């Protein structure tokens, strides 16, 4: 074998080793025991959503409902078909309703949730639960009063991998925002609601 051939072989081996090491460094924080050629759900992502929110206000007959939309971001880990992670979102909400002389609305809300599920290649079925927070507004005769509440949420959904970077999802959440006392109504009110939404994510 010539000197030139030996040099070429050494150079190619070095390049291949460097590429393999770089791949391991990129994949190591995200995935454990990921099968070869399987769709990967691991890593960070960001996206947007739109949905419909409907619920009830405690101690009134008001049932605010309306469209909502917002953004979400999260991070997934994966071990084989099992996917787990954390996701947060913030939403603008048009849900409102009137009861007697009062109008109740939920102008915004957000959640911070854990997610866990099972992936069938590029389809992920998951459950989710965690913290919910948001505002409830009461208005009457030109006077408005807004309270911010913290509560909890639970739900489930399915996410579909369109490409390795883009996914689409459909999700249901139930939210319970705790009671606050309102001077304008002379009573305590909280907001329990359901949210059905669709969204897209870009995964890095």
N, C-alpha and C positions, 0 to 999 in steps of 0.2 A: 504494500500500500504506500502511495506517495505521501510526502510531507503535506502537500496541498490537500489531499483527501482527508488526512487525519485532522488538520486544522478545521476544515469544513464540518466534519463530524462533531468535533468538540464545540464549535460555535452553535450548531443546531441544537445540541443537547442542552447547552446553557440557556438558549432562548426558550425551549420547551419547559425547562425547570422553572424559569422566572415566570412564565405565563401561568403554570400550574399553581405556583405560590401565590400569585396575585388573585387567581380565582378563589383559592381557599380563604385568603384574607377578606375578600368581598363577601363570600357566602357565610363565613363562620358566625358573625353576630346574629344572623337571621334564622338559620335553619339547622335543625338537628335530624339526622337520619332521613334526609330527603331522598326518595328514590330517583335514579337517573331518568331523564326525559319526562318526569312528572311536572305538572303545572305548579309553580311555586307561588304561595300566598304570603311569603315572608317579606318583612321590611316595612318602611314607612309609606304612607299614602296621604293624599289630600283630595277633596272633591266637593261637589255641590249636590243639593237635593231640593225637591219640591213635593208638597203633600197637602193633606187636608186634616185639620184638627177639629175635634168636636168633644164637648164635655159638659159638665154641670158645676154650678157655683153653690157651695153649701149655704143653707138657710135662705135660699131664694128659689124661684122657679125658673131662673135664667139658665139657658143652655147655649153658651157661646159656641159658634162654629165658624170656620172660614179657612181659607188657604194659607199655607205657611211655606217658607223657603229659607234656605240658609247654606252654611258651609260646614264641613266636617273634616277632621284629620285624625290619623291614628297610626298604630304600629302593630304589626303581627309577628308572632313567632310560630314556627311550624315544626312538628315532630311527626314524620310520616303523614298520615291523613289528618292528624289532629292539629287544629289551628287555634291559637289563643292570643289575646292582645288587649289593647285599650284604645278607646275612641272618645273624642269629645266633639261637640257641635254647638253652634249658636244659631238661633232661628228668629226671623221676623214673622209675626203672626197677625192675621187679620180677623181672628175669631172674636165675635162679639154678639150680644143679645140684650134685649130689654125686658125688665120685669117691673111693672107699675111705673113709677117715675124714675127708676134707676136704669142706667145702662152699664153693663159689665163687659170688660174686654181683657184679653191676655195679649198685650202688645208684643211680648218677646219671651223666649224661654231658651234654655240650654240644658245639656246633659254631659256628664262625664261617666263613662260606663266601661266595665270589663266585657269582653266578648270571648266566647268559646264555641267551637263548632267542629264539624267533620267535613272534610273536603273529598269529593269524588272527582278527581282530576281538576277541571276548571269550574266546578260548581261547589260552592261552600254553603252549607246549612248551619246556622248558628243561633244561639241564644245570647241575650245581653241583659245586664242589670247594673244599676248604680245610682248615682246622685242626679237629681233634677233641681233646677232653679229657674225662677222667672218672676214676672210681675202680674198682679191683678189690679185692674183699675175700675173704680166705681165713679159714675158721673150722674149728677142730678141738678137741674135748673142752673146750668152754667158753672157748677162747682165740681171739681174732680179730685179724687184722692187715689193715690197709687201706693201699693204695698209690694215689697219684694219678699218672696218666700223661697225656702229650701225644702225639698222633699225627696222623693225616690221615683225610680222608673224601672220597668221591666218589659221585655219584649222578645221578638224573634224575627228572623229574616233569612233571605237567601241572596247570595251574591254570585254573579256569573262572570267568568273571565272571557272578555272579548278578544283581547290580545294579551301579551305578557305584561303590558303596562296599564291597559285600560280595563276596568270592570264596571258592571252595572248591577244595581241592587234594588230589592223591594223589601220594605221593613215595616213592622208594626211595633209601636211603643205605647204602653199605658203609663201615665204620669200622675202623681199625686203631689200637689203643692200645698203646704201646710196652712192652717188657718191664721188669719190676722184680724184684729179688731178695727173696724172702719167707723170713723166718727160720722161720716155722711149718712150711714144707714143705721147706726146705733147697734150693730150686730157684728159677729165674727163670720168671715168668709174664707174659704179655700177653694181651690180649683182642681177637679179631677177630670182628666181628658184622655182621649185616645188619638193617636196620630198614625195615619197610613201615608207612607211616602215612597218615592222612587228617587234614585240618585246615581251618580257616576263617580268613580274614583280614578285617580292617576297614581300608580304605584311606582316608586323610584327604585 
